[in-house]
Amino acid sequence: MKFSIIGTGNIASFIGTRLVTARHKCMGVYSRDTEKAGAFAETLLCDKYGAITEVEDGSADVCFLAVSDAAISEVAAQLSFKQTILVHTAGAVTIDTIQNAAADCAILWPVYSILKNSLPAHRNIPCAWEASTDKAKRVILTLAHAITDELFEARYDQRRWLHLTAVMSNNFITHLMAICEQVCADNDLPFSTLLPIIEQTFDRIKNGSPHALQTGPAVRNDTTTIQSQIALLEQHPEWQNIYKAMTNSIQKDYTKD
């Protein structure tokens, strides 16, 4: 199939590279950053569009709108497709946002943290999809199977909750790790010392309920340790607030049991 891409970020790189590897043909790349568009177009062996008006209806079977969530409606307003299927790649944006721009619309959202300088090599990447028409469904599923082995349909009212849990389980945890890294650095400790317990945490939840596996001073209601650790964070009130909020949430959760 033929496709085009608007955007040059992480998701655009992932989708474009996977589809070209699977022998689908990219017709062109557009971005307001012409330098990035040119480099990405070279990678995908396709043309660089100099203006969004060059993304013509019918020139490709699908146009992927892989831009920031906030920019989707603005970019879609500049498009008018009757033949080309328009697909956005955001988890927390409704399909209605692009429906005035195309007769056939779809969503393909990888539930995965993707960085274009380290694209995943495996196909174990859950992807949520939604389609406004049978035509859009047929085409997006065909292309999606070139990207991943894990596909599932999810409406917006499901995706927004899944997006929330993705933020909490990935972005929030990464931030907690960044705090731990800084605490270690400030106290001349190797952050690598924590890697085994971090790995143990994620290994355990592969086979059990996180709720059942919780350990630590909050579960034990060890107020002496909790107050001591809160005091250690006195010079970092933001981190102290995170510690207090997490501790309170854990204690409330386990009071119910």
N, C-alpha and C positions, 0 to 999 in steps of 0.2 A: 504493500500500500504506500501511497504518497502522503507525507505529512509536512507541516511547517511548524515552527516554534517562535513564539514571542516571549523573549526572556533569555537570559544567559546564566542564571544562578544555579544553585545546587540541584534542584529538581529538574530544571531544563537539561542540565548536563547529563543527569542520570537517565532520563527518559530518551533523550536524543541519542545518546551513545548506545543504549540497549537496543533501540529500534534499528539503528543503522547496522549494528552487529548482527541483528536477525534478518538483514537484507531488505528491510523497508527503506524507502528512498526519501531523504529529506530534500524538500524543494527550496527551502530558504529559512534564514534566521533574521528576526528583527529585534533590535534593542535601541533605546535612545543613546546608549553608549556604543557608538559605531566601532570603536576599537575592539571592545569585547565581542560585539556581534561578528566582526571580521574573523577574529581568532576562533570563535566557536564554529562559524561556518566552514572554516578550513578543516576543523576536526571532523565535521559531519560530511565533508565533501559536497558542499552545496553553496548556493548563492547567499550573499548578504543583501537584505532588503535595506535600501537607503531611507525609505519612509514607510510608515504603516499602511499607506494607501497601496503599496506594492504587494501587500498580502492579499491577493485577489481571490475572490470567490471562485471555486471550481478548480483552482490550480493544484489543490491538494485534497485528499479525502478528509483529512483531519487537520485542524490547527490547534496546537496546544498553547494555552494561555498560562504560562508558567512565570507569573510575576508575583509581587507581594500581595497579600490579602487586600490591603488598602487600595491597591492600584487596579484591581480586577475590573470594577465597574467603570472606571475612567477609561481604560483601554478598550473594554468591550463596547463602549459607546461609540468608538471610532470604527467599528466593524459592522458589516452587513452581509451575512452569508445565507444563501438559499440552498446551495449544494454542499459546501464544506461544513463538516461537523465541528462545532466549537467545543473545546474541552478545557475546563480549568482544573488546577491541581491542588486546590486548598481544602483542608479538612473542615474548617469552620466557616465556610462561605456557602450560601445557598445556591442551588442551580438557577433560581430565579434571577440572580444577579446578571446572568449572561443571556437570558432567554430572548430579550429584545434584539440581540445581535445576530441570532442564527435560528433557522427553522429547526435544526436538530442540535441538541446540546448534551453534554455529558460531563461527568467528574471522574477523575482518576487520582486518588490521593494515597501515596505510599505512607504507611504508618511506620515510619523509620526515620532515624536521624541520618541525613545524607550530606556529605561534604564532597564537593566536586574534585578536590585534590586527593581524595581517597575514596573513590566510588566502590561500593560493595561488589565483589566478584561472584557471590552466591545468588541464588534465586529465592532464598527463604525470606522474602520481604512481603509482609501482608499489605495488600492494596485494596482500599475501599472504592467502589464504583457506584455511580448512579447515572441514569440516562432518561432523557425526556421523551424519546420516541424509540420504536423498535429498531429503526435504522441506526440510531446512535448507539443503542445497546449492542447490536450485532458487531458494529465496527470497533467500538471501544473494547469489547471483550477479545476480539481478534488481536488487536494491538497489545492489550494488556498481557495476553498469554506469552508474548515475546519478551515481556519484562519480568514476570514473576510466576511462581507456581501457586501462590496463595492469594486468591481473589475472593472477595465477598461483597455482596450488595449492602449498602447502608444509606438510609435516608438522612437528611440534614439533622433531624431531631435525634438520631443515633450518633451521627458523626461529631456533633458538637460536644457530646459527652465523652466520646472516644478521644477527641482532640484535647479536652481538659485532662483526661487521665494520661495522655501522652506527654503533655507539658509537665505534669506533676511527677511522672515516673522517669522522665528523661531530663528535662531542663532543670527541675528543682533539685533532683539528686546530683546532677552535675555541679550545680551551685554549691550544694553542701560539700561536695568533694573539693571544690575550689577553696572553700573556707578551711577545710581540714588541711589542705596543702599549705595555706598561708600560716595557719597555727603552727604546723610543723616547722616551716621555714623560720618563723619568728623565734622558735625555741631550739634551733639547731638539731632538729630531729629529721630523719629521712622519711619522706612521705611514702616511700616504697614499703616501709614497715607495715603500712595499713593495707597494702594490696591483697595479702592472703585473706584477711577478714572480709574485705570487699568482695573478693571472688567467692568466698564461702557463702556470703549473703545471697548472691544471685544464683549460685548453684542450688542452694536449699529451696528457693521459691520456684524452681523449675518443677519440683516434685511435691510441693506442699503449699498450704495456704499461708500467705504472709501473716495473717492474723494469728494463726496457731504457732508461728515460729518466732514471734516477737520476744526479745530478751532485753535486759538492761535495767537501770535504776528506776525508770518510770513504771514499768510493769511490776517491779518488786515494791514499789512505793518507798524506795530508799531515800527519804527526805534529806538525810545528812549529805549523801553524795550529790544529790540534785542541787542543794543550796550551795555547796562548795564549788560546783562547776559553774553555776550562775555567777558566783563571785569572781571566778577566774576570767569571765568575759566582761568584766566591768568596764574595761577600756574600749570595748566594742559593743555599744548598745544595740546595733542592728542584729549582730550575731546573738546577743543575749536574748533579744525578743524572739528570734527564731527558736532558740533552745527552749525558752519558756512555752511558746505556742505549741511546739512539737510535744513537749513533755505533758502539757495539759491535755492535748488531744489524745495521746496514748493512754493517760490515766483515765480519762472519761470513757474511752473505748473499752478498757478492761474492767472498769467498774460494773459494766453491764453484764459481764460473764458470771 
